[in-house]
Amino acid sequence: MYKSKLTPWLFLTPMLIFISVFLFYPFAVNIYNSFFNFTSILDPNPTFGGISNYLNLFSDSTFVTSFVNTIILIGLVLIFQV
């Protein structure tokens, strides 16, 4: 019996479309929007901020502390898993 190489892709297509629509597209839009400064969620004309949002984020001591604590927690959980 002849087995088509297309058959597995036909079965995978719905899930690939689902993942693209609900995972990859929102992720890409979030990365794109992170380079803009919004005054409100309904702002029709946000200003381009470049990497200033990321510079402000990593210069905030509260964020840095929480980020380091999260990395330590992940490390401890990975080490002490049974």
Secondary structure, DSSP 8 states (H G I E B T S, - for coil): ----SSHHHHHHHHHHHHHIIIIIHHHHHHHHHTTEE-SSTT-SS-EE-TTHHHHHHHH-HHHHHHHHHHHHHHHHHHHS--
